[in-house]
Amino acid sequence: MSVTGRVVNGAVVLPPGTKLPEGAEVRIETLKLPAEDDPLVAAVEKLAKARPHLPKDYALNHGHYVRGEPKR
């Protein structure tokens, strides 16, 4: 059996009418972490910033700027 609920004020709220047998073991997994709570997103946001000293096409042509490959 699979049921999707939401956390409201720290408690898991299941859809109306959901019946679970008394004493049943359950597993709770988050389906999607909100972006503001995701540690990876927080780390990337800390590092991601404008780099005005790099050419505007640096991402597309980094091979040209790093190794001298032809531009795309």
All heavy atoms as TSV, in Angstrom:
chain	resi	resn	atom	element	x	y	z
A	1	MET	N	N	0.846	-1.173	0.000
A	1	MET	CA	C	0.000	0.000	0.000
A	1	MET	C	C	0.892	1.236	0.000
A	1	MET	O	O	1.875	1.302	0.714
A	1	MET	CB	C	-0.895	-0.021	1.236
A	1	MET	CG	C	-1.670	1.248	1.457
A	1	MET	SD	S	-2.627	1.106	2.969
A	1	MET	CE	C	-3.922	2.219	2.602
A	2	SER	N	N	0.554	2.193	-0.818
A	2	SER	CA	C	1.312	3.432	-0.895
A	2	SER	C	C	0.349	4.611	-0.751
A	2	SER	O	O	-0.674	4.667	-1.430
A	2	SER	CB	C	2.036	3.507	-2.240
A	2	SER	OG	O	2.702	4.740	-2.351
A	3	VAL	N	N	0.679	5.526	0.129
A	3	VAL	CA	C	-0.150	6.704	0.381
A	3	VAL	C	C	0.770	7.906	0.410
A	3	VAL	O	O	1.864	7.850	0.962
A	3	VAL	CB	C	-0.893	6.582	1.736
A	3	VAL	CG1	C	-1.712	7.818	2.011
A	3	VAL	CG2	C	-1.753	5.345	1.773
A	4	THR	N	N	0.332	9.001	-0.187
A	4	THR	CA	C	1.112	10.232	-0.167
A	4	THR	C	C	0.415	11.244	0.738
A	4	THR	O	O	-0.768	11.518	0.575
A	4	THR	CB	C	1.249	10.817	-1.586
A	4	THR	OG1	O	1.874	9.832	-2.414
A	4	THR	CG2	C	2.096	12.067	-1.583
A	5	GLY	N	N	1.152	11.776	1.700
A	5	GLY	CA	C	0.616	12.778	2.615
A	5	GLY	C	C	1.484	14.021	2.596
A	5	GLY	O	O	2.405	14.140	1.801
A	6	ARG	N	N	1.181	14.932	3.493
A	6	ARG	CA	C	1.951	16.184	3.613
A	6	ARG	C	C	2.283	16.429	5.080
A	6	ARG	O	O	1.556	16.001	5.973
A	6	ARG	CB	C	1.148	17.365	3.106
A	6	ARG	CG	C	0.897	17.338	1.638
A	6	ARG	CD	C	0.467	18.723	1.155
A	6	ARG	NE	N	0.388	18.749	-0.284
A	6	ARG	CZ	C	1.409	18.964	-1.105
A	6	ARG	NH1	N	2.592	19.180	-0.626
A	6	ARG	NH2	N	1.240	18.960	-2.408
A	7	VAL	N	N	3.375	17.153	5.312
A	7	VAL	CA	C	3.731	17.549	6.668
A	7	VAL	C	C	3.074	18.890	6.948
A	7	VAL	O	O	3.254	19.843	6.196
A	7	VAL	CB	C	5.266	17.643	6.840
A	7	VAL	CG1	C	5.609	18.150	8.223
A	7	VAL	CG2	C	5.922	16.301	6.572
A	8	VAL	N	N	2.288	18.936	8.006
A	8	VAL	CA	C	1.615	20.162	8.434
A	8	VAL	C	C	1.929	20.361	9.916
A	8	VAL	O	O	1.588	19.507	10.738
A	8	VAL	CB	C	0.088	20.069	8.205
A	8	VAL	CG1	C	-0.598	21.333	8.693
A	8	VAL	CG2	C	-0.233	19.818	6.745
A	9	ASN	N	N	2.587	21.450	10.240
A	9	ASN	CA	C	2.979	21.740	11.631
A	9	ASN	C	C	3.740	20.576	12.259
A	9	ASN	O	O	3.521	20.213	13.407
A	9	ASN	CB	C	1.754	22.087	12.481
A	9	ASN	CG	C	1.129	23.388	12.061
A	9	ASN	OD1	O	1.833	24.322	11.653
A	9	ASN	ND2	N	-0.174	23.478	12.123
A	10	GLY	N	N	4.610	19.946	11.495
A	10	GLY	CA	C	5.460	18.882	12.012
A	10	GLY	C	C	4.833	17.503	12.068
A	10	GLY	O	O	5.475	16.551	12.480
A	11	ALA	N	N	3.580	17.357	11.650
A	11	ALA	CA	C	2.916	16.051	11.669
A	11	ALA	C	C	2.560	15.642	10.246
A	11	ALA	O	O	2.220	16.481	9.412
A	11	ALA	CB	C	1.644	16.122	12.511
A	12	VAL	N	N	2.627	14.349	9.963
A	12	VAL	CA	C	2.261	13.839	8.647
A	12	VAL	C	C	0.736	13.717	8.590
A	12	VAL	O	O	0.134	13.048	9.421
A	12	VAL	CB	C	2.911	12.467	8.372
A	12	VAL	CG1	C	2.452	11.908	7.040
A	12	VAL	CG2	C	4.421	12.583	8.421
A	13	VAL	N	N	0.138	14.390	7.627
A	13	VAL	CA	C	-1.312	14.346	7.438
A	13	VAL	C	C	-1.602	13.543	6.180
A	13	VAL	O	O	-1.122	13.877	5.093
A	13	VAL	CB	C	-1.894	15.777	7.309
A	13	VAL	CG1	C	-3.390	15.723	7.077
A	13	VAL	CG2	C	-1.564	16.592	8.551
A	14	LEU	N	N	-2.379	12.463	6.346
A	14	LEU	CA	C	-2.727	11.598	5.225
A	14	LEU	C	C	-4.046	12.062	4.618
A	14	LEU	O	O	-4.836	12.749	5.273
A	14	LEU	CB	C	-2.832	10.152	5.710
A	14	LEU	CG	C	-1.556	9.574	6.320
A	14	LEU	CD1	C	-1.822	8.174	6.854
A	14	LEU	CD2	C	-0.423	9.573	5.322
A	15	PRO	N	N	-4.327	11.655	3.384
A	15	PRO	CA	C	-5.581	12.048	2.746
A	15	PRO	C	C	-6.786	11.551	3.555
A	15	PRO	O	O	-6.706	10.506	4.214
A	15	PRO	CB	C	-5.529	11.368	1.372
A	15	PRO	CG	C	-4.102	11.056	1.134
A	15	PRO	CD	C	-3.483	10.868	2.473
A	16	PRO	N	N	-7.907	12.280	3.506
A	16	PRO	CA	C	-9.101	11.852	4.224
A	16	PRO	C	C	-9.529	10.447	3.797
A	16	PRO	O	O	-9.437	10.077	2.636
A	16	PRO	CB	C	-10.168	12.874	3.812
A	16	PRO	CG	C	-9.407	14.046	3.285
A	16	PRO	CD	C	-8.113	13.523	2.769
A	17	GLY	N	N	-9.943	9.664	4.765
A	17	GLY	CA	C	-10.418	8.314	4.475
A	17	GLY	C	C	-9.325	7.262	4.464
A	17	GLY	O	O	-9.602	6.080	4.299
A	18	THR	N	N	-8.080	7.652	4.639
A	18	THR	CA	C	-6.986	6.676	4.649
A	18	THR	C	C	-7.042	5.880	5.946
A	18	THR	O	O	-7.067	6.440	7.034
A	18	THR	CB	C	-5.616	7.388	4.544
A	18	THR	OG1	O	-5.595	8.173	3.371
A	18	THR	CG2	C	-4.488	6.388	4.511
A	19	LYS	N	N	-7.094	4.577	5.822
A	19	LYS	CA	C	-7.152	3.684	6.989
A	19	LYS	C	C	-5.918	2.791	6.981
A	19	LYS	O	O	-5.652	2.085	6.014
A	19	LYS	CB	C	-8.402	2.815	6.933
A	19	LYS	CG	C	-9.694	3.585	6.846
A	19	LYS	CD	C	-10.296	3.741	8.212
A	19	LYS	CE	C	-11.703	4.281	8.081
A	19	LYS	NZ	N	-11.873	5.567	8.646
A	20	LEU	N	N	-5.170	2.841	8.064
A	20	LEU	CA	C	-4.022	1.956	8.235
A	20	LEU	C	C	-4.329	1.021	9.397
A	20	LEU	O	O	-4.909	1.447	10.408
A	20	LEU	CB	C	-2.763	2.768	8.546
A	20	LEU	CG	C	-2.288	3.724	7.456
A	20	LEU	CD1	C	-1.116	4.554	7.961
A	20	LEU	CD2	C	-1.874	2.967	6.208
A	21	PRO	N	N	-3.934	-0.248	9.281
A	21	PRO	CA	C	-4.200	-1.181	10.376
A	21	PRO	C	C	-3.414	-0.791	11.633
A	21	PRO	O	O	-2.279	-0.328	11.545
A	21	PRO	CB	C	-3.743	-2.530	9.836
A	21	PRO	CG	C	-3.127	-2.286	8.515
A	21	PRO	CD	C	-3.309	-0.871	8.148
A	22	GLU	N	N	-4.026	-0.947	12.774
A	22	GLU	CA	C	-3.385	-0.638	14.048
A	22	GLU	C	C	-2.108	-1.457	14.189
A	22	GLU	O	O	-2.076	-2.656	13.915
A	22	GLU	CB	C	-4.338	-0.950	15.207
A	22	GLU	CG	C	-3.890	-0.426	16.547
A	22	GLU	CD	C	-3.798	1.089	16.606
A	22	GLU	OE1	O	-4.610	1.775	15.940
A	22	GLU	OE2	O	-2.909	1.578	17.299
A	23	GLY	N	N	-1.015	-0.806	14.565
A	23	GLY	CA	C	0.269	-1.479	14.766
A	23	GLY	C	C	1.062	-1.699	13.491
A	23	GLY	O	O	2.130	-2.302	13.521
A	24	ALA	N	N	0.562	-1.198	12.364
A	24	ALA	CA	C	1.279	-1.375	11.092
A	24	ALA	C	C	2.585	-0.575	11.113
A	24	ALA	O	O	2.634	0.535	11.631
A	24	ALA	CB	C	0.411	-0.913	9.927
A	25	GLU	N	N	3.632	-1.181	10.589
A	25	GLU	CA	C	4.894	-0.453	10.440
A	25	GLU	C	C	4.804	0.388	9.174
A	25	GLU	O	O	4.278	-0.065	8.155
A	25	GLU	CB	C	6.070	-1.429	10.339
A	25	GLU	CG	C	6.382	-2.125	11.629
A	25	GLU	CD	C	7.657	-2.950	11.534
A	25	GLU	OE1	O	8.421	-2.776	10.556
A	25	GLU	OE2	O	7.874	-3.758	12.436
A	26	VAL	N	N	5.305	1.609	9.240
A	26	VAL	CA	C	5.263	2.506	8.089
A	26	VAL	C	C	6.655	3.052	7.818
A	26	VAL	O	O	7.502	3.095	8.699
A	26	VAL	CB	C	4.268	3.672	8.307
A	26	VAL	CG1	C	2.856	3.154	8.440
A	26	VAL	CG2	C	4.651	4.495	9.510
A	27	ARG	N	N	6.874	3.454	6.591
A	27	ARG	CA	C	8.133	4.092	6.192
A	27	ARG	C	C	7.779	5.461	5.628
A	27	ARG	O	O	6.897	5.579	4.787
A	27	ARG	CB	C	8.844	3.268	5.124
A	27	ARG	CG	C	10.089	3.971	4.605
A	27	ARG	CD	C	10.770	3.214	3.514
A	27	ARG	NE	N	11.178	1.910	4.055
A	27	ARG	CZ	C	11.488	0.866	3.316
A	27	ARG	NH1	N	11.410	0.945	2.006
A	27	ARG	NH2	N	11.834	-0.263	3.848
A	28	ILE	N	N	8.491	6.470	6.074
A	28	ILE	CA	C	8.251	7.819	5.583
A	28	ILE	C	C	9.509	8.288	4.864
A	28	ILE	O	O	10.606	8.267	5.434
A	28	ILE	CB	C	7.908	8.787	6.734
A	28	ILE	CG1	C	6.635	8.321	7.418
A	28	ILE	CG2	C	7.771	10.200	6.222
A	28	ILE	CD1	C	6.272	9.088	8.655
A	29	GLU	N	N	9.353	8.687	3.609
A	29	GLU	CA	C	10.455	9.206	2.801
A	29	GLU	C	C	10.002	10.519	2.185
A	29	GLU	O	O	8.860	10.635	1.748
A	29	GLU	CB	C	10.811	8.237	1.673
A	29	GLU	CG	C	11.285	6.889	2.138
A	29	GLU	CD	C	11.549	5.940	0.975
A	29	GLU	OE1	O	11.511	6.387	-0.180
A	29	GLU	OE2	O	11.782	4.774	1.234
A	30	THR	N	N	10.886	11.493	2.154
A	30	THR	CA	C	10.519	12.731	1.481
A	30	THR	C	C	10.608	12.507	-0.018
A	30	THR	O	O	11.544	11.871	-0.511
A	30	THR	CB	C	11.441	13.895	1.881
A	30	THR	OG1	O	12.788	13.527	1.615
A	30	THR	CG2	C	11.286	14.235	3.343
A	31	LEU	N	N	9.617	12.988	-0.745
A	31	LEU	CA	C	9.603	12.830	-2.193
A	31	LEU	C	C	10.429	13.914	-2.862
A	31	LEU	O	O	11.123	13.678	-3.824
A	31	LEU	CB	C	8.160	12.878	-2.710
A	31	LEU	CG	C	7.253	11.769	-2.194
A	31	LEU	CD1	C	5.851	11.938	-2.757
A	31	LEU	CD2	C	7.815	10.413	-2.591
A	32	LYS	N	N	10.339	15.116	-2.329
A	32	LYS	CA	C	11.064	16.224	-2.925
A	32	LYS	C	C	11.368	17.217	-1.822
A	32	LYS	O	O	10.483	17.669	-1.117
A	32	LYS	CB	C	10.211	16.886	-4.009
A	32	LYS	CG	C	10.913	17.948	-4.788
A	32	LYS	CD	C	10.007	18.441	-5.895
A	32	LYS	CE	C	10.653	19.614	-6.594
A	32	LYS	NZ	N	9.759	20.217	-7.556
A	33	LEU	N	N	12.641	17.535	-1.660
A	33	LEU	CA	C	13.050	18.493	-0.652
A	33	LEU	C	C	12.846	19.898	-1.188
A	33	LEU	O	O	13.255	20.190	-2.312
A	33	LEU	CB	C	14.533	18.272	-0.350
A	33	LEU	CG	C	15.012	18.522	1.061
A	33	LEU	CD1	C	14.349	17.540	2.017
A	33	LEU	CD2	C	16.500	18.364	1.135
A	34	PRO	N	N	12.209	20.772	-0.433
A	34	PRO	CA	C	12.103	22.157	-0.910
A	34	PRO	C	C	13.496	22.734	-1.144
A	34	PRO	O	O	14.426	22.447	-0.402
A	34	PRO	CB	C	11.399	22.882	0.239
A	34	PRO	CG	C	10.724	21.813	1.023
A	34	PRO	CD	C	11.554	20.574	0.849
A	35	ALA	N	N	13.652	23.529	-2.186
A	35	ALA	CA	C	14.961	24.051	-2.577
A	35	ALA	C	C	15.645	24.789	-1.440
A	35	ALA	O	O	16.862	24.704	-1.285
A	35	ALA	CB	C	14.817	24.959	-3.787
A	36	GLU	N	N	14.894	25.519	-0.620
A	36	GLU	CA	C	15.538	26.287	0.444
A	36	GLU	C	C	16.092	25.395	1.552
A	36	GLU	O	O	16.929	25.823	2.328
A	36	GLU	CB	C	14.583	27.325	1.037
A	36	GLU	CG	C	13.379	26.749	1.750
A	36	GLU	CD	C	12.184	26.512	0.856
A	36	GLU	OE1	O	12.273	26.745	-0.353
A	36	GLU	OE2	O	11.153	26.074	1.368
A	37	ASP	N	N	15.653	24.132	1.631
A	37	ASP	CA	C	16.143	23.212	2.647
A	37	ASP	C	C	17.205	22.247	2.120
A	37	ASP	O	O	17.773	21.496	2.889
A	37	ASP	CB	C	14.984	22.387	3.213
A	37	ASP	CG	C	13.983	23.242	3.961
A	37	ASP	OD1	O	14.340	24.361	4.377
A	37	ASP	OD2	O	12.835	22.801	4.119
A	38	ASP	N	N	17.442	22.239	0.833
A	38	ASP	CA	C	18.379	21.296	0.229
A	38	ASP	C	C	19.811	21.799	0.427
A	38	ASP	O	O	20.173	22.863	-0.057
A	38	ASP	CB	C	18.068	21.148	-1.255
A	38	ASP	CG	C	18.837	20.011	-1.894
A	38	ASP	OD1	O	19.853	19.573	-1.315
A	38	ASP	OD2	O	18.434	19.553	-2.976
A	39	PRO	N	N	20.670	21.048	1.142
A	39	PRO	CA	C	22.038	21.502	1.382
A	39	PRO	C	C	22.864	21.650	0.097
A	39	PRO	O	O	23.723	22.517	0.016
A	39	PRO	CB	C	22.635	20.439	2.298
A	39	PRO	CG	C	21.674	19.323	2.336
A	39	PRO	CD	C	20.375	19.778	1.788
A	40	LEU	N	N	22.584	20.828	-0.912
A	40	LEU	CA	C	23.314	20.954	-2.176
A	40	LEU	C	C	22.973	22.273	-2.854
A	40	LEU	O	O	23.856	22.985	-3.329
A	40	LEU	CB	C	22.997	19.791	-3.110
A	40	LEU	CG	C	23.623	19.879	-4.498
A	40	LEU	CD1	C	25.143	19.870	-4.407
A	40	LEU	CD2	C	23.139	18.772	-5.385
A	41	VAL	N	N	21.685	22.618	-2.883
A	41	VAL	CA	C	21.272	23.881	-3.493
A	41	VAL	C	C	21.902	25.053	-2.741
A	41	VAL	O	O	22.382	26.006	-3.346
A	41	VAL	CB	C	19.731	24.000	-3.522
A	41	VAL	CG1	C	19.297	25.385	-3.954
A	41	VAL	CG2	C	19.148	22.951	-4.445
A	42	ALA	N	N	21.935	24.980	-1.428
A	42	ALA	CA	C	22.532	26.050	-0.630
A	42	ALA	C	C	24.020	26.205	-0.955
A	42	ALA	O	O	24.521	27.331	-1.094
A	42	ALA	CB	C	22.340	25.772	0.855
A	43	ALA	N	N	24.735	25.092	-1.110
A	43	ALA	CA	C	26.166	25.158	-1.427
A	43	ALA	C	C	26.402	25.724	-2.820
A	43	ALA	O	O	27.306	26.537	-3.021
A	43	ALA	CB	C	26.792	23.763	-1.312
A	44	VAL	N	N	25.579	25.317	-3.790
A	44	VAL	CA	C	25.729	25.815	-5.155
A	44	VAL	C	C	25.412	27.302	-5.211
A	44	VAL	O	O	26.132	28.075	-5.859
A	44	VAL	CB	C	24.831	25.023	-6.137
A	44	VAL	CG1	C	24.783	25.686	-7.496
A	44	VAL	CG2	C	25.342	23.598	-6.259
A	45	GLU	N	N	24.369	27.731	-4.522
A	45	GLU	CA	C	24.022	29.153	-4.510
A	45	GLU	C	C	25.134	29.991	-3.899
A	45	GLU	O	O	25.360	31.130	-4.295
A	45	GLU	CB	C	22.718	29.381	-3.752
A	45	GLU	CG	C	21.501	28.962	-4.541
A	45	GLU	CD	C	20.214	29.119	-3.752
A	45	GLU	OE1	O	20.267	29.259	-2.506
A	45	GLU	OE2	O	19.155	29.099	-4.389
A	46	LYS	N	N	25.833	29.425	-2.934
A	46	LYS	CA	C	26.946	30.131	-2.295
A	46	LYS	C	C	28.089	30.349	-3.286
A	46	LYS	O	O	28.755	31.379	-3.268
A	46	LYS	CB	C	27.419	29.312	-1.099
A	46	LYS	CG	C	28.188	30.056	-0.071
A	46	LYS	CD	C	28.414	29.129	1.113
A	46	LYS	CE	C	29.157	29.834	2.203
A	46	LYS	NZ	N	29.425	28.972	3.337
A	47	LEU	N	N	28.305	29.368	-4.160
A	47	LEU	CA	C	29.407	29.439	-5.118
A	47	LEU	C	C	29.021	30.110	-6.438
A	47	LEU	O	O	29.866	30.682	-7.113
A	47	LEU	CB	C	29.928	28.030	-5.428
A	47	LEU	CG	C	30.566	27.280	-4.275
A	47	LEU	CD1	C	30.869	25.851	-4.675
A	47	LEU	CD2	C	31.821	27.983	-3.802
A	48	ALA	N	N	27.756	30.010	-6.813
A	48	ALA	CA	C	27.299	30.526	-8.103
A	48	ALA	C	C	27.156	32.039	-8.029
A	48	ALA	O	O	26.356	32.562	-7.269
A	48	ALA	CB	C	25.970	29.886	-8.483
A	49	LYS	N	N	27.963	32.712	-8.795
A	49	LYS	CA	C	27.865	34.165	-8.871
A	49	LYS	C	C	28.386	34.611	-10.224
A	49	LYS	O	O	29.054	33.852	-10.925
A	49	LYS	CB	C	28.616	34.825	-7.723
A	49	LYS	CG	C	30.052	34.400	-7.570
A	49	LYS	CD	C	30.657	35.003	-6.323
A	49	LYS	CE	C	31.924	34.241	-5.965
A	49	LYS	NZ	N	32.421	34.540	-4.663
A	50	ALA	N	N	28.064	35.806	-10.575
A	50	ALA	CA	C	28.498	36.329	-11.874
A	50	ALA	C	C	30.025	36.389	-11.927
A	50	ALA	O	O	30.689	36.703	-10.946
A	50	ALA	CB	C	27.908	37.714	-12.082
A	51	ARG	N	N	30.556	36.081	-13.075
A	51	ARG	CA	C	32.001	36.149	-13.308
A	51	ARG	C	C	32.248	37.144	-14.438
A	51	ARG	O	O	32.478	36.751	-15.594
A	51	ARG	CB	C	32.550	34.774	-13.701
A	51	ARG	CG	C	32.225	33.658	-12.740
A	51	ARG	CD	C	33.079	33.715	-11.519
A	51	ARG	NE	N	32.873	32.501	-10.740
A	51	ARG	CZ	C	33.017	32.465	-9.436
A	51	ARG	NH1	N	33.347	33.543	-8.791
A	51	ARG	NH2	N	32.821	31.355	-8.788
A	52	PRO	N	N	32.185	38.440	-14.152
A	52	PRO	CA	C	32.284	39.446	-15.212
A	52	PRO	C	C	33.641	39.462	-15.923
A	52	PRO	O	O	33.750	39.954	-17.040
A	52	PRO	CB	C	32.021	40.762	-14.491
A	52	PRO	CG	C	32.309	40.488	-13.062
A	52	PRO	CD	C	32.026	39.041	-12.839
A	53	HIS	N	N	34.671	38.902	-15.299
A	53	HIS	CA	C	35.992	38.903	-15.921
A	53	HIS	C	C	36.136	37.820	-16.999
A	53	HIS	O	O	37.109	37.835	-17.748
A	53	HIS	CB	C	37.079	38.732	-14.854
A	53	HIS	CG	C	36.992	37.433	-14.110
A	53	HIS	ND1	N	36.042	37.201	-13.134
A	53	HIS	CD2	C	37.710	36.296	-14.209
A	53	HIS	CE1	C	36.198	35.976	-12.656
A	53	HIS	NE2	N	37.209	35.403	-13.300
A	54	LEU	N	N	35.174	36.878	-17.097
A	54	LEU	CA	C	35.239	35.839	-18.116
A	54	LEU	C	C	34.446	36.258	-19.351
A	54	LEU	O	O	33.470	36.997	-19.247
A	54	LEU	CB	C	34.660	34.530	-17.582
A	54	LEU	CG	C	35.421	33.872	-16.434
A	54	LEU	CD1	C	34.675	32.636	-15.947
A	54	LEU	CD2	C	36.829	33.509	-16.849
A	55	PRO	N	N	34.836	35.788	-20.538
A	55	PRO	CA	C	34.072	36.094	-21.752
A	55	PRO	C	C	32.650	35.543	-21.650
A	55	PRO	O	O	32.409	34.537	-20.986
A	55	PRO	CB	C	34.847	35.369	-22.863
A	55	PRO	CG	C	36.173	35.036	-22.286
A	55	PRO	CD	C	36.013	34.965	-20.811
A	56	LYS	N	N	31.701	36.186	-22.312
A	56	LYS	CA	C	30.295	35.783	-22.231
A	56	LYS	C	C	30.062	34.384	-22.809
A	56	LYS	O	O	29.147	33.693	-22.399
A	56	LYS	CB	C	29.420	36.801	-22.943
A	56	LYS	CG	C	29.422	38.140	-22.244
A	56	LYS	CD	C	28.132	38.865	-22.455
A	56	LYS	CE	C	28.135	40.212	-21.785
A	56	LYS	NZ	N	28.111	40.201	-20.358
A	57	ASP	N	N	30.902	33.933	-23.751
A	57	ASP	CA	C	30.730	32.606	-24.341
A	57	ASP	C	C	31.655	31.561	-23.701
A	57	ASP	O	O	31.924	30.529	-24.278
A	57	ASP	CB	C	30.967	32.672	-25.851
A	57	ASP	CG	C	32.404	33.016	-26.209
A	57	ASP	OD1	O	33.139	33.563	-25.355
A	57	ASP	OD2	O	32.796	32.746	-27.356
A	58	TYR	N	N	32.111	31.812	-22.492
A	58	TYR	CA	C	33.068	30.918	-21.837
A	58	TYR	C	C	32.511	29.507	-21.652
A	58	TYR	O	O	33.206	28.527	-21.897
A	58	TYR	CB	C	33.508	31.481	-20.486
A	58	TYR	CG	C	34.621	30.685	-19.858
A	58	TYR	CD1	C	35.934	30.845	-20.278
A	58	TYR	CD2	C	34.366	29.746	-18.866
A	58	TYR	CE1	C	36.960	30.103	-19.725
A	58	TYR	CE2	C	35.379	29.001	-18.307
A	58	TYR	CZ	C	36.683	29.186	-18.741
A	58	TYR	OH	O	37.700	28.439	-18.198
A	59	ALA	N	N	31.257	29.389	-21.236
A	59	ALA	CA	C	30.684	28.061	-21.017
A	59	ALA	C	C	30.627	27.263	-22.314
A	59	ALA	O	O	30.901	26.066	-22.337
A	59	ALA	CB	C	29.289	28.179	-20.408
A	60	LEU	N	N	30.282	27.920	-23.406
A	60	LEU	CA	C	30.173	27.245	-24.699
A	60	LEU	C	C	31.550	26.919	-25.266
A	60	LEU	O	O	31.755	25.852	-25.832
A	60	LEU	CB	C	29.405	28.134	-25.687
A	60	LEU	CG	C	29.238	27.586	-27.093
A	60	LEU	CD1	C	28.405	26.316	-27.084
A	60	LEU	CD2	C	28.593	28.633	-27.988
A	61	ASN	N	N	32.497	27.810	-25.098
A	61	ASN	CA	C	33.816	27.662	-25.722
A	61	ASN	C	C	34.945	27.501	-24.703
A	61	ASN	O	O	36.067	27.945	-24.951
A	61	ASN	CB	C	34.101	28.889	-26.608
A	61	ASN	CG	C	33.215	28.925	-27.809
A	61	ASN	OD1	O	33.163	27.971	-28.570
A	61	ASN	ND2	N	32.481	30.014	-27.981
A	62	HIS	N	N	34.683	26.859	-23.591
A	62	HIS	CA	C	35.741	26.725	-22.587
A	62	HIS	C	C	36.954	25.960	-23.122
A	62	HIS	O	O	38.076	26.225	-22.740
A	62	HIS	CB	C	35.211	26.099	-21.298
A	62	HIS	CG	C	34.778	24.680	-21.450
A	62	HIS	ND1	N	33.542	24.341	-21.911
A	62	HIS	CD2	C	35.429	23.515	-21.217
A	62	HIS	CE1	C	33.429	23.022	-21.948
A	62	HIS	NE2	N	34.561	22.503	-21.542
A	63	GLY	N	N	36.729	25.016	-24.027
A	63	GLY	CA	C	37.852	24.290	-24.631
A	63	GLY	C	C	38.766	25.227	-25.404
A	63	GLY	O	O	39.983	25.060	-25.409
A	64	HIS	N	N	38.191	26.222	-26.043
A	64	HIS	CA	C	38.993	27.214	-26.772
A	64	HIS	C	C	39.840	28.028	-25.806
A	64	HIS	O	O	41.032	28.234	-26.028
A	64	HIS	CB	C	38.079	28.144	-27.573
A	64	HIS	CG	C	38.793	29.330	-28.146
A	64	HIS	ND1	N	39.631	29.221	-29.239
A	64	HIS	CD2	C	38.815	30.634	-27.777
A	64	HIS	CE1	C	40.131	30.421	-29.513
A	64	HIS	NE2	N	39.634	31.285	-28.634
A	65	TYR	N	N	39.226	28.473	-24.725
A	65	TYR	CA	C	39.932	29.336	-23.783
A	65	TYR	C	C	40.937	28.577	-22.925
A	65	TYR	O	O	41.959	29.133	-22.518
A	65	TYR	CB	C	38.930	30.072	-22.894
A	65	TYR	CG	C	38.084	31.057	-23.683
A	65	TYR	CD1	C	36.745	30.803	-23.909
A	65	TYR	CD2	C	38.632	32.206	-24.214
A	65	TYR	CE1	C	35.963	31.690	-24.654
A	65	TYR	CE2	C	37.875	33.093	-24.957
A	65	TYR	CZ	C	36.533	32.829	-25.164
A	65	TYR	OH	O	35.793	33.714	-25.898
A	66	VAL	N	N	40.683	27.293	-22.665
A	66	VAL	CA	C	41.574	26.518	-21.806
A	66	VAL	C	C	42.662	25.801	-22.615
A	66	VAL	O	O	43.839	25.820	-22.241
A	66	VAL	CB	C	40.765	25.489	-20.993
A	66	VAL	CG1	C	41.676	24.577	-20.190
A	66	VAL	CG2	C	39.808	26.199	-20.053
A	67	ARG	N	N	42.265	25.178	-23.752
A	67	ARG	CA	C	43.215	24.361	-24.519
A	67	ARG	C	C	43.473	24.839	-25.929
A	67	ARG	O	O	44.200	24.207	-26.669
A	67	ARG	CB	C	42.689	22.919	-24.566
A	67	ARG	CG	C	42.625	22.239	-23.225
A	67	ARG	CD	C	42.117	20.812	-23.328
A	67	ARG	NE	N	40.757	20.728	-23.799
A	67	ARG	CZ	C	39.673	20.844	-23.046
A	67	ARG	NH1	N	39.800	21.041	-21.758
A	67	ARG	NH2	N	38.452	20.745	-23.551
A	68	GLY	N	N	42.847	25.930	-26.336
A	68	GLY	CA	C	43.070	26.463	-27.677
A	68	GLY	C	C	42.309	25.763	-28.773
A	68	GLY	O	O	42.652	25.888	-29.957
A	69	GLU	N	N	41.258	24.999	-28.424
A	69	GLU	CA	C	40.452	24.333	-29.453
A	69	GLU	C	C	39.703	25.381	-30.275
A	69	GLU	O	O	39.511	26.508	-29.819
A	69	GLU	CB	C	39.443	23.401	-28.783
A	69	GLU	CG	C	40.095	22.263	-28.014
A	69	GLU	CD	C	39.086	21.468	-27.193
A	69	GLU	OE1	O	37.875	21.774	-27.239
A	69	GLU	OE2	O	39.517	20.553	-26.489
A	70	PRO	N	N	39.242	25.015	-31.484
A	70	PRO	CA	C	38.477	25.975	-32.279
A	70	PRO	C	C	37.167	26.349	-31.564
A	70	PRO	O	O	36.574	25.520	-30.874
A	70	PRO	CB	C	38.165	25.231	-33.578
A	70	PRO	CG	C	39.054	24.046	-33.591
A	70	PRO	CD	C	39.470	23.766	-32.188
A	71	LYS	N	N	36.739	27.604	-31.747
A	71	LYS	CA	C	35.472	28.042	-31.162
A	71	LYS	C	C	34.315	27.371	-31.866
A	71	LYS	O	O	34.408	27.012	-33.034
A	71	LYS	CB	C	35.314	29.565	-31.293
A	71	LYS	CG	C	36.062	30.341	-30.257
A	71	LYS	CD	C	35.641	31.804	-30.336
A	71	LYS	CE	C	36.257	32.585	-29.199
A	71	LYS	NZ	N	35.748	33.954	-29.156
A	72	ARG	N	N	33.197	27.226	-31.179
A	72	ARG	CA	C	31.985	26.633	-31.759
A	72	ARG	C	C	31.096	27.710	-32.296
A	72	ARG	O	O	31.005	28.779	-31.861
A	72	ARG	CB	C	31.217	25.853	-30.699
A	72	ARG	CG	C	32.009	24.668	-30.228
A	72	ARG	CD	C	31.195	23.892	-29.230
A	72	ARG	NE	N	32.079	22.907	-28.619
A	72	ARG	CZ	C	31.683	21.955	-27.841
A	72	ARG	NH1	N	30.429	21.854	-27.541
A	72	ARG	NH2	N	32.512	21.109	-27.338
